[in-house]
Amino acid sequence: MNMEQEKTVNQKESKRILSLDVLRGITIAGMILVNNPGNWSTVYTPLLHVDWHGLTPTDLIFPFFMFIMGISTFISLRKTNFSFTSDSLKKIIKRTFVIFLIGLGLSWVSISIAAFYRLGAEDISILERLGRSIIDFENIRILGVMQRLALSYGIAALIAISVKHKHIPILIATLLIGYFIILLVGNGFAQGDGNILAIVDQKILGLKHMYVSHGIDPEGILSTIPSVAHVLIGFLIGKVLFDQKENTQRMLVLFIWGAILTFIGFLFSYACPINKKIWSPSFVLISCGVGSTLLALLFWIIDEKGHKKWSVFFESFGANPLFIYVLSSLLATLIGQITIGSTSIKGILYSGLEVIGLPDKLTSLLFGVLFVAVCWIVGHQLYKRKIYIKI
């Protein structure tokens, strides 16, 4: 193969898979929408997380992003031939710490603003009030969505460059089965403080540093185990995807693995209930299976059939996913906690929408859609200018 032919092959291999960007964009837009209703007491059921066992469309959004992160990890590490070098190790560790710290930073901003307004009741100067609020770490949440992404990515990436890939399926099975055993012997499917996940989270993190749901943190310590397996499944899907050279074969592989994972997950759910809050193994398998199937469908529509015009909206989210998610979180915190008089900015904006006279749930949804639109405007400007903010 001459140099020109080799260059052409490399260009083809490095070409972005548009359907992957679109699915990433769909998940980010979905995460922003479900996190920002106008009123939490008036939300359509599909836009809420299930209370305990079960599954709603909203429960699939975050795991879809983690599944895609696994595929993206394969694509990224493939460029270095999965070599365990000091350079690759530094990059993985650096990215893990940066994402984790961003998650902590989001929590810090939220508690600092809350503390600032709480200290308003005390007879102190504005400077003292500001100073005390920014060093109020008593209730900072240690784990969270960004922290889960960081830990899952970091551990999965280290595995990808240090373990032979033929052994990764065995490792995934070991992680999921081992975690299932922990849930069985530790009362892990029960709600309350007797759950092994709650015991570990409360003992190590402390209640003040947790987002508590049924006694546990939904992004807690032990449930990081299956989340690593989750990213590794995405990694393997990325491998089988790039092992195929033809689009038709790629689409077929995605459909087949999607069906297999979904079927195994639902079969396993008879013994292991589907539960996002504990990130149960059946939940991992089903969400990865459905994610693979949806990616196959998008692959057929976009990459195979060439129907791309509709997808530009989601491409704008998919081009800078973590940046837009962080932006949305900061914006939500600011409008939700900064008050004018006794009403938050969000409350004032929502009251303006209520004047229209739509049903309560539709008004709440409209607020979320408008919030997504604001984030999209920023993302689309970056996308048009080909500005990619990498973390």
N, C-alpha and C positions, 0 to 999 in steps of 0.2 A: 504494500500500500504506500503510495507516494504521499508527500507532505500535504498536498492539496486535498486529496481524498481523506486523509486523517483529520484535517481541519474541518471538513464538511461533516464527518461522522460526529466529531466532538460538539459541533454546533447543534446538530440534531439531538444529541443526548442531553445537552444542557438546556434545551428549549423547555420552557415552563409548561407544565400541563395545566391548561386553563381551567379545566373542570375542578382541579384541586384548589386553585385559587378561589373559584366561585363557591365551592363547598365551605372553604375557610371563611369566606365573606358572609355566607348565609348563617354560619354558627355565631360569628361576632355580632351581626345584626340581631340575631335571635336572642343572644345573651343580653344585649343592651335593652331590647324590647321588654323581656320578661322581668328584668331587674328594675324597670322604671315605669310602673303603672302610675296613673294619676292618683289613685286611691287604692291602697291594698285591700280594703274591705269590699271593693266592687271590681273583681277581676274574673274574666271568663275562665272556667275550670281548666281548659287545655293550656292556659298560660301560667298555671300554678304548679309547683312541685307537689307530688303526692305526699300525703302526711307521713306514711311509713312504708309498708309493702305496696308494690304496684309500680305503675309506670304511666307517665303522661308525656306528650310531645316535649314539654319543657325539660323533663328529666334527661332527654337525649342530647340537649344542646352542648353542655359542657363536655360530656364524654366524646362527642363528635370531634370537638376541638383537640382533645388529647389524642384521639385516634389519628387525626391529621398530623399532629405534632410528631407522632411516631413515623409516619411516612416521610415527613419533611426531614426528620433526623437521618433517615436512610439516605435521602437525596444529598444532604449536606456532607455526611461522613463518607459517602461514596466518592466524593471528589478527592479525598486523601487516601482512598483504597482501604479505609477502616484501619489505618495504621495507628498503633499505640505509640505516639511520639510525645515529646515534652510539649511541642507546639499544640497538638490536638488536645492534650490533657489540660493545658492552660486555658484554651478556648472554652472547653466544656465547663471547667470549674468557674471561670470568669462569668460565663453566661448564666450559670446556675445561681451564683451569688447575686448578680445584678437583678435578675428576675425576682429572687427571694426578697431582696432589699426594697424593690419597688412595691412589692406586696405589703411589707412592713410600713413603708412610707405612706401608702394609701390609708392604712389603719391609723397611723400617727396623725395624719391631717384631720381625719374624722374626729378622733378623741380630743385633739387640740382645739378645734373649733367648739366642740361641745363644752370643754373645760372653760374656754374664754367666756362663753355666755353664762355658764354656771357661776363663775367668779364675779359676774356683774352684780350679784347681790351683796358682795362684800365692799366695804369702804376702803378701796385701794386705788392707786393711780392706774391709768391705762397701761403704762409701761410695765408695772409690776404684774398687772393682770395678764398682759401678753407674755411676759417672761415665764410666769408660773404655768400658763396653759401649754406652752410649747415643750415644757419638760415634764408634763404629766404623762408618765408612761405606765401608770398603775393599771389601766384597763386596756392597754394595747393588745390587739389580737395577734398572736404569734403566727398561727397558720391561717390559710385562706386560699382563695382561688389561685392567685399568682404564685403563692408559696407551693401549692400542690403542683402547679405546672413546672416550677423550678426543680423541685425534688424528683419528680417523676422523670423529667427530661434528663437531669444530671445523672441519675442512677442508670437509666436505660442507655444513655449514650456511652457511659463508661463500660457497661456490659457489652455494647456493640463493638467496641474497639479492643476488648480484652478476652472475649469468649468466641470460640468458633461458632459461626452462625448456624451450623447444623445442630448445635446443642441448645439454641435459644428456645425452640418449641418445648423441650424437656424442662427448661428453666421456667417457662411460663406456666406449664402444668404444675410444677412444684410450688410456685408462688400461690397459684389459685387454690390448689388442694390444701396446701399448708394453712392458708388463711381461712379456708372453709372449716378446717379442723379447729382452729382457734375460735371461730364463731360458735361452733358446736359445743366445745367444752367450756367456753367462757360466757355462755348465755348471750351470745352476740346478736341474736335475732329478737331479743326482748327489748322493750322500751324501759328507760329508767336508769338509775344509778348503779344497778346491779349488772349492767352490761359491761363486759370486759373492755370494750372500747371506751366507755364512759369512765371506768376505773383508771385506765391508763392515761387518758386525756386529762382528767381532773388531778391525778397524782403528779404528772409531769408538767403540764401546762398551767394548771390552776384555773378555777372557774373565771377569774377576772380576765384571763388572757384567752378566752374561748368564745366562739359563737356557739351557744348551746342550743341544741335541738334534741329533745328526748334524752338529755343527759350527756350527749356526745357532741363533738365538733364534727360537722359533715366533711371537713377536710382534715380530720384528725391524724394521729400518729400511726396507729395500726392499719388504718385503711389506706395508708400510702403504699402498703405492700401490693394490693391488687391494682392500684393505679400505675405502678411500675410495669406490671404485667400488661396493663391496658396499652401503654405506649409501645411496649415490645411487640404486641400484636400488630399495631399500626406499622412498626418497623418491618416486620415480616411481610405485611401486605405490600409495602413499598418495594421490598426485594422481589416478590413474585411479579409485581407490576412491571418493574424494569427488566426482568428476565425475558419479557415478551417484547418483540420488536414491532409487531403489527397492532394497530389500534383495536381491531376486532378481537384478537387474542387477549389483549389487556382487559377489554370490557368483559369478555367471557370469564376470565380468571376472577375478576372482582365480583361478578354475580355468583359464581360457584362458591367462593370463600365466604361471601356474605350469607348465602343460604346455609352453608355448613355451620358457621358460627351461630347464626340465629337459631337454627334447629337445636344444636347442642345446648345453647343457653336456655331455651324454653323447656327442653327435656330435663335439664339440671334443676330448673326452678321448682320442680316438685319436691326436691329435697332441700334446695337452697333458694329461699324466696328472693324475688327481684326487689332490690332495695338500694336506692341511690345514696341515702344518708350513711349507710355502712359500706357502700361500694362493694356490694356482694359479688362473688364470682359470676353468678348468673347474669347480673346486671352488666358486668364487663363484657361477657360473651355476646349478649344480645345487642348492646349498644355498638360494639365493634362490627357485628354482623350487619345490622341495619345501616351503619355508616358506610360499610363497604358496598352494600347494595345501592344506596343513594349515590355514592360516588360513581358506580357503574352506570347508573341511569344518566347522570350528568355527563359522563364521558361519552355516552352514546349521542346525547342531544347536542353537546357543544363540540367535542373534539372529533366525533365521527360524522355527524350530520351537518356541522358547521352553523348551528343556530346560536349565534353569539350576541345579537343585539340586546336581548333582554337581560343579559348577565352583567352589563357594565355597572349597574348599581351595586351588585355584590362584589365585583372586582375591586371597587374602590375601598371596600372594607377589607378584602382579602390581601390587598397589597401591603397594608400596614396594620395587621390585626391587633398586635399587643399594644401598639401606640394608641390606636383608637379605643381599645377597651379601657386603658388607663385614663385616657381623656374623658371617657364617659363616666368613669367612676369618680374622678375629681369633680366633674361638672355636677353630677348627682349629689355629691356631698355638699358642694357649695350652695346650690339652690335649695337643698333640703334643710340645711342648718343655719344659713345666714338669714336673719329676720329683719323685716322692716316693720317697726312697731312691735306687735306681738305675733305677726304672721310671717312664715317663711316665704322666701321668693317663690318656691314651688307652690305653696298654698295660694299665693296671689295669682300666679299664672293659671292654676287649675280652676280657681274661681271664675276667671275670665272665660274659660271653656264651658263651664257649667251654665253660663248665660245663654249659650246656644240652645239649650233645652233638649239635648239628646239623652237617651237612657243612661243611667249611671255607669253601667259597665262599658258602654260604647264611648262615653266621655273619658273614662279612665284609659281605655285602649287608645283613643285619639291622642291623649297626652303622651303615651309611650311612643306612638308612631312619630309624632312631631319631635320628640327627643331623639329618636333614631335619625330623623332627617337632619337635625342640627349636626350630629356627629358625622353624618354622611357628607355634608357640605365641606367639612374640614378634610375628611379622608379623600374626597373626590378632587379637591384642589391639589393635594399631594400626589394623587394618582396621575392627574393630567400633566403635572410637571415632572413626572417620573422620579419623585423623591421617595425613597424607601428608608424608613427609620428602623434600623435593625437593633435588636437588644442582644 
